[in-house]
Amino acid sequence: MTNFTLQQQNFTSNDISTRLQQLGANLASIQTLFTDASQQQAILNLAKESRYFIEWTVPDMVKKDDIDQAAELVDLGRVLTCWLFDKEKIWSDSTDNLETRTQASSQAQQWSQRVSEISQTYERSVSNG
């Protein structure tokens, strides 16, 4: 079994709330790292991992009929993909790109907060269920 398969099994063995908390933690780390231009590779790795977290979580959310929240995570996946594809634009040394990194950092913070809110809805449903 590959490390990737083990990571997926470990991740998906958690409940949805815990998975979302891990995704939110990745986004919070990304937000912090965006302030340091030397952290490009760390951000790219976290963005890739976060896309997998989304891929491994959304189907279970859909099974629970949480279509709207699952769609939000798909939108987040699009944002992460844009960061990966625009990495040269984001990380070049021009002033415009500093602004782009600042905007991306702000996006990461907003998404981290939103994912945390979604996670809390799952925590409440587990404690009420």
N, C-alpha and C positions, 0 to 999 in steps of 0.2 A: 504494500500500500504506500502511495506517495505521501510526502509531507502535506501536499495540497489537499489530498483526500482526507487526511487526518484532521487538518485544520477545519475543513468543511464539516466533518462529523462532529468535532468538538463544538464548533459554533452552533450548528443546528440542533445539538442536544439541549441547548438552553431554551428557555421560554422566550417568546417574542419580546417581552419587556427587556429582558437581559440583553438580547441581541441588539435592540435599539439603543440601549445604554452604551454598548460597545461601539456602535456606529457613531453615537453622539460624542463619545470620548475621542474617537478618531478625528471628527470634525473640529472639536475644540483644540486638539493638537495641531491640526492643519492651520487653524486660525492663528495660533501663536507662532508657528513656524514661518508663516508668510512674511513676518516682519524681518526675517533674516535671509538675505539673498543666497547665503551659502547652504541653505537647507532645501534646495530644490529637489534633490533626490529623495530625501525623507518625505517631502510632501507628495511627490509622485507615487511613492510606495504606499503611503497612507490612502491616497485617492484610489489607487488600484484595489487595495484591500477593501476599502469602503464600498466600491462597486460590487465586489463579491458579496459583502455583507447584505447589500440590498437585494442582489440576485437570489440569495439564500433565504431571505426573509419575506419578500413580497408574496411568493406563492402561498405561504401559510397565512398571511394576512387576508389574501383573497378567499381562502377556504373559510375564513371566519366572517366573510362578507364585509370586510373593512376596505371596500373598493376605493373610497376617496382617499384614505390615508395611504393605501398602497400606491395609488397614482401619484401622491405627493413624493413618495420615495423614488418612484420612477423618474419624476422631474429632477430630483436631487441627483440621480444617476446621470442624467443628461448634463447637469452642471459639472459634475466630476469629469465626465468625458470631455467636455469643452476645455477644462483646465489641462487635461492630458494632451489634447490636440493643439492647444495654443501655448504650449510650454515655452517655445522660443519667444513668442510675443510677450509673455508674462515675465520672462526672466532676463531679457536683454537689459542693458544698463541705462536706457533712455529714461528721461523724466516721465514720459507717458506711461512707461511700463511700471514705474513705481506706483503711479496712480492705479494702474490695473491690478497690481498686487494688493494695494490697499482695499480696492473694491472686492477682490476675491477673498481677502481676509474677513471683510465685513459679511460677505455672503456666507462664508464658513461659520461665522458666529451665529448668524440668523438661522441657518440650517441646523446647527447644533442645538439651539434653543427649541426649534420646532420638533426635532426628533425627540428631544427630552419630553416635550409636552405629549407627543404621541405615546411614548414609552409609559408615561404616567397614566394614560387612559387604560393601558393594558394592566398596569399594576392594580388600578382600582377594580377592573373587571375580574381579576383573579381574586382579590380580597373580598369582593362582593358575591362572587360566584360560588 
